[in-house]
Amino acid sequence: MIKEATYLSDLGGPANEDMLIERKRMPVASGAFRWTEAYSVNIALLDQQHQKLFDTVNELIRALRTGEGNSALDPVPSRLVDYTRVHFAAAEALMEKHDFPGLSTHRTQHEMFRRKITAFLEEHKAAKPGVPVSLMFFVQAWLKQHVQKTDKQYTAFLNARGER
Ligand SMILES: [Fe+2]
């Protein structure tokens, strides 16, 4: 199924999207999801963690392209959950340390993401078909939007307080 799909809209997105995610015709081709400077939040640790998250999504994309979606879903999402836990905690700790005014809104977005991922894992455990593809599209779209629109809001504030 994934091999015939060329665009995000061909496959549809997650069933119960609760965020406004751009639904462009996003290429599925390999190389489409790479961390570039465009995603930099200008804080080395957080950029490294974002790169790791992008890498994990790419692992899932590769597994889906080679038809290993279901077996790949077992280790990849638990890694995603682990990395996001570490990353969200690190980012929130920095915002907290400097009393970043956008912290509570930001925290809510992280919490919504965690809940969504947990829901995907439960659906997969319940043998719902198509979960790996939905999970991949959800995380990909969420990361792109969250890093570029929400994470970048703390860059200038934290940079001005010596965080790089
Ligand atoms: Fe964030």
Boltz pocket constraint, residues with backbone or C-beta under 6 A from the ligand:
constraints:
  - pocket:
      binder: B
      contacts: [[A, 91], [A, 106], [A, 110], [A, 146], [A, 150], [A, 151]]
      max_distance: 6.0
